[in-house]
Amino acid sequence: MSDVQLKERSIDWAGFRSAIDGVSVIDDAKMVKARSGDYYWYSPILNEMLQDKTGDLLVVPRDQDEVLRVAAASARFGIPMTIRGGGTGNYGQCVPLAGGIILDVTKLNRIIEIKPGSVRVEAGARIATLDDACAQTGQQLLMYPSTRRIATIGGFLSGGSGGIGSLRHGMLRDEGNVRYAKVLTVEKEPRIIELFGADIQKVHHAYGTNGIILELELALTKATDWIHCAALFDGYDSAMNFAISAQKCELDCYLLTTVERRFAPYYTKFGKLFPDNRDAVFAMVAPQEMPRFEAMTADLGGHVSFAMKKDALHSHGLQPAYECGWNHTTLQALKVDKGWTYLQVAYPRPFSPDLVMKQMQRHGDEIFWHHEMARMEGDIQIFALPLVRYRGRDAMYRLIATLENEDGCTIYDPHVVTIEDGGMKEIDNAQIEFKKLADPHGLMNPGKTRGWTADMAVQE
């Protein structure tokens, strides 16, 4: 029996509810359905696969003790469990393939301790709340997703890999970025497992398949009151050359995103600040670096369209620069035109803008491009999350083959639900071995990892 067939088991729901008496349980079908999804609808392929999937009960613990009770009862009654934070993932990470309980951890939101250089926090804390609290101590997070306002920090570790700040600090998995994880096992007598250093990779980007993350300790850096700005260029190659030059000369930025002019109609709030006859670089620049930013822009024939701190942006009705890149570009386009989907592309190193110009010419209006400047393992790494006209599954995978085989790019496939078929590309044996310890019955988010097979589950 495969793990996604767990829903066919006969479940003693009355016994389960009695065992967790006092913990908030919601069985309203509409509310349960609403908490059983994320932004998987970015992908028509996933939308068809997942739109009818839902949990049976929504469970909302108030603290870690209640989470422990739920974990114990899940193991006792053999009930599948899918953990949910802010629900901002794009790959169906929190969609239950086998029903069961949706464990909403957003009330586990205590900021336990902020110290010089680090913060200890519960996994359900909203990233914006956490980052704002760190700012009160003169510090900030190293990175966060473009969904900063809604996403939780535990969800970021479980389903993310980098984002805004990765230009400066690398990816989440880079050494020292995440220092500690407190994980609860799903057993009749749950245990706490503490992970440090490289061992944190056992639960990083594991989609909540191998233990309940309760707490994290993250590295912090000195806070900067970033200038949110855009530079406009007459040519996408000029925009990319600017972004590459800015990295090479170590211009202090938290974000550098190149966005071609065809995106302009989707950036409805900016109007003339991002016209459809210019290509843009959206950036978050350290205040002392603005003269250099402006001079470099002028040297490449561009001009700075706007430059404001975050409060000024809000007063002008503009969104922050971190909502102009990464996967927010897809969201903004889909609000206007439902015919788009997207891909996630990592470019070969060293990066050549000539490859991008070749791709733009080859694919024409079938793909709109934007690129993210980042670092991985200490080296410059360029990513793209292009808009792709959806022409069906076969056409999508022909496109993926072209980008990989002809262009040497790596595609992190956002149209699949398993860890291995998406970004990881291979089974992470360390994560599977950890699952045997933390989820011995195979109840956590079943169906999301090919590395786990039903025969691995402890039978009772």
N, C-alpha and C positions, 0 to 999 in steps of 0.2 A: 504493500500500500504506500503510495506517495504521500509526502507530508501535506500536500494541498487537499487531500481527501479527508483530513481530520474532521471537517464539518459533518461528515456522514456519521460520526460517532453519536451515540445517544448521550446527551449531557444532562446532568441533574442540575438544572438552573436554580431550582428552589434551594437545593443544598448549597450551591455556590453563594447565592445571595444571603443565605443565613450565616455562612462562614465569614462573610465580610460585612455583617450588620454594622451600621453606623457609617460606612463609607458611601459617598454619594454615587448612586447608580441611576442612570437615565435610560429608559427604554422607549421613549418617544421615537417612532420610526424616522421622522424627518430630522431630528437632532442627531440620531445615530448615523444616518446617511451622510449628513453634513460633515461629521467628524471622521468619516471613513474615506475621505479623499484628500488629494492635494492638487497640484497644478499639472497633473498628468495629461490634462486635455490640451496642453501645448502640442502634444503628439496625437494626430488622428489614429495612429496605430494603437497607442495605449488607450485612447479614448474608447475605441471599439472593444478592446479587451477588458477594460476595468470599470466602465460606467455603471454596470449592474452589481458590482461587488460592494458588499456592506457588512459591517459587524452586526452582532446580535444585541450587545449591550455596550453602553458607554459608561466607563467607570472613571471617576474623578477624585483621586485621593488628595487629602489636604497636606499630608506630610510623609516623611519617609517611613514611619511606622505603618501607616495605612498602605503604602506601596508594598511593604513586606507581607502584610496580610493578604493582599490581592495576589501576589506572586505565589504564596503558599497555597491559596485556594485554587489558583489556575492549575498548579501541578497536581493537587489532590484530585480534582475533578476532570483533568485532562482537557482543559479548555484552551484553544489557541489564543494568543495575545499579540496584539499589534500596538506598538507605542506611538503616540502622537504628541508632537509639540505644537508649533505654529502652523503646520500643514503647508509650508511654502515650498516643499520639494517638487521636482518636476518629473520624477520617474516612477511614481506610484509607491514610494517607499512606505507610506503609512496606509496603503490600501490593503485591507485584509482579503487574501485570496481564499481563506478557509473559514471565514466568519469568526465567531468567538467574541472576545472582548476588545474594545478599543480603550487603551489605557492613556487617558489624557493627563500629562504630567505638568501642565502649565501652572498649577498651584504650588509646585515645588520650585519656588522662585526666590529663595533667600540668597542674598549676597552675604556670604558668611564672613569673609575677611578680605579687605584690600590692604596690601602691604606694598612697600616700595618694590616695584618690579613684577608684581604678581597679584592675582585675585583668585579667591576660592569662592565658588558659586554653585548653587543647585542647578540641575540640568534644565529645568523648566523656565528659567529666567529669560525674559525677552532681551535680545541683544541690545536694542536701543536703550532700555532701562539700565542694563549693566554698563554699557559704555558711558552713558551720562553720569552714572554714579562714580565711575573711575575718573571721569573728567573733574569731579569735585575735589579729587586729590592731586590734580595736575598730571594725570596719566590717561592713557587710552588703550583700547584693544589693538592688537597688531593687525587684525583683519576682520572683515565681516562680509556677508553676502549683500547683494543689492536689496534684498528683502529685510534690511536691518530693522525696520520698524516693527515687523511682525514675527520674524523667525526667533526661535529659542536657541540658546547656546548648545544644548545637548543635541538638538536636531542638526545644527551646523556640523558638529563633530560626526554624527551618525550618518549624514547623507551628503555633506559638502566636502570640498577639498581646498578651496581658496576663494578669493574675490577681491573686494576693495581692500587695499593694503598689501596684497601679494606682490605688487610692484616693489614694495619697500622691504617686506619681511618674508617673502617666499610663500610656500604652501603650508597648510595646516600640519602636514606630516613632517615638515622639515624640523630638524632637531631643535629642541628647546621651546618650541611654540606652545605646545601643550605639555604640562609637567606632571599631571596627576589625574587619574580617573578612579572614582569609587563606584563599583559595579555590584549590583545585587543579582544573585542567581535565582532562577525559577525552579524551585524544588519544594517538596513538602516542608522542609525546614531550610528556608533560604539562608544563604551565607553572603557575607561581604567579601569581595575580592578587591584589593587595592593594586592599581597598576601605576608604574612609574616609567619615565623615559621611553625607550623603544617599545616596551610592552604595551603602551597605550595604542599602538597600531593594531592590536588584537581586536579593538572595538571601534577604531576609526573607520568610517565609511563602510560599516558593516550593516547598515540599514536596520539596526535594532534587532538583529537576528540572534545575538549571542550574549545576552545579559542586559539588565536595566541600568543605564547610567544614572546615578544619583547626584554625583558631584564632579566638578572639574576644577583643576587649578590651571590658569592660563597666564602666560607671560604678558606683561604690559610694557609700554614704552612711554616716554614723555609726551604729554599732550601737545598738540599743535592746533591752533585756530586756523584751519585750512581756508584758503581762498578757492572758492568754486568758480571755475571759469571755462570759457570756450575760446579756442582759436580757430579761425576760418581760413581755408586755403582753396585756391583754384586748381584742384587736382588731388585725387586720393593718394597718389604717390607722394605728393608734397606733405600731406598730413602724416603719412606713415614715416617719411624721412625725418620729420620733426620729432615724432615720438621716439624713434630710435636714437636720434641725436641727443635728446633729452636724457635718455637712459645712459648713453655712453659717457656723457659729461656729468653724470650723477646729479642732475637737477633734483632737488628734494621734493618729490611728489608722492602722494598717497594713492593717486589714480591717474592713469593715462589711457584714454580710450579713443581710438580713431573710429569715426562713424561717417560713412559715405552719404552724399547729399540726397540720395533717394529715400533715406529715412526721414527727411525733414517733415513731410506731411504727417508723420506719426508723432512727432514731438510738438504737439499742438499748443503747449503753453509758451513756447519760445518765440513763435512768430518770426519777425525779422532778425532775431538774434541767432537763428539757425535757418537761413533761407535755402530754397531748393536748388540754388545755383552755386553752392559752396559746400566743401567737405569740411568736417569738424574734428577737432581734438577736444574732448571734454577732459578736464583735469581738476585735481585738488592739489594746490601748490602751496608750499610754505610761504608765509608772508615775505620773508626776507629774500625769497627767490623770484618774486614777481618781476623785478627789473630784468633779470636774466631771461625769464620766460617771454617777456614782451620783446626783448631784443632778438631772441632766437626766432620768434614768430615773424618779425619784420624781415629778418635775413632771408627767410624762405618765401617772401612775398605775401605773407598772410597778415591778418590783423586780429586783435583780441576783441571778441564780440561782447563779452561781459566778464566781470571779475568782482565777485561779492563774497562776503562771509555768509554763513548759513542763515543768520537772522535776517539779513538784508534780502536774501533770496525769497524767504517766506513772505516778507512784506511786499515783494513785487509779484507774488503769486507764482514763483518759479520753483521747480523741483531741484533738489540737490544734485550735484554732478554724479554722485554714486547711483542715482536712479536713471542715468543716461547711458549706462553701459552694462556689461555682463548680461544676465538674462532678463533684465528689465526692458531691454530693447525688444525682445520677443513679446513681452506683455503689452508694450505700447503699440506695437504693430497689430496684434490680434484684437485690440480694442476697436481698430478701424477696419481691418480686413481679415476675415476668418480663413482666408485661403492659404495663409502661411503656416508653416511649422519651422523647425530649426534643426541645426546640427551643432555639435561641439567638436572643435578642431584644434589639435595641437600641431604647430608647424615644426618642421625639422630645424635643427640648429647647426650652423648659424642661419639666422633668418634672412631671407631675401625679399624685399618688396616686389621684385620683378615677378616672383611666383604669384603673388596676389594679383598683379595686373594681368597676368596670363589667365588666371582663374576668372577674373571679372570679364575679360573678353570672351572666354570660352562659354560661360554660362549665361551671360546677358541678363535679361530681366527675370530669369528663373531663380537667381540668388542675389540678395542684397547683403553687403559685407560690412562687418565692423570687427575690430581687432582690439585685444586686451594685452597690455604690456604687463608682464609679471616676471617673477623669478622662481626657479625650481632648483633645489640643491645648489644654490649659490650662483647659477647661471641665468642669463636672460632667456626667458621662454615666452613666445608669442602664441596666444590663443585667439580663436575666432568663434563666435556663436552666430553664424550667418542665418538670415531668414531664407527659407527654402520653399518655393511653390510646391504644394503637395500634389503629386501626380500619381499617387498610389504606392503601395509597398515595394513593388518590383523596381519602380523608377528610383525610389529612395536608396535601395541597396545597390543599384547600378551607379548612382552618384557616389555613394560611400566608396565603392571599389575604385572609381576613378580618382578620388581624392587621395586614397591610400596608395594605390598601385602606380599611378602616373605622377603624382605630386609628392609622394613620400610623407604625407601627413598622417597623423594618428587620429582616428575618430573615436570619441567617447560616445557611444551610441545612446541617444536619449529616447529611443523607441522600444526599449526592452525593460523588463522588470527585475532581472537578476543582476546581482553585483558583477558577476564574471562577464556577462555579455555586454555590459555597459562599459564602465571605465577601467575595471581591473584587468580584463582580458584573460585572466587565468585564475584558477582556484587558489585562494590564500590558505594554505594548510594550517598556518598558525591560528587564523581566525576559526577554522573548523575545529581544531583541537581545543580551542578555548570554548567553543560552543558545547563541546562534550562535557565540559566542567560547569558552565554557567546555565546551560539549557539542556540537560541530559535527556529530557523527554521530547525535545524537538518541537516545542510549542510556540516559540517566538517567531513571529512574522513568517510563517511557513510559505515556501515556494519562492523565496527571494534569493536563495543561494543554491547553485547547482552542486556545491561542495558537500552539502548535507543530504544524505539518503536515509530513507525510512528505517533501514536496518541498523543505523547507528543509534537510534533512540533506545533508551533504557525501557524495557517492558516490565510491567508489574501485573 
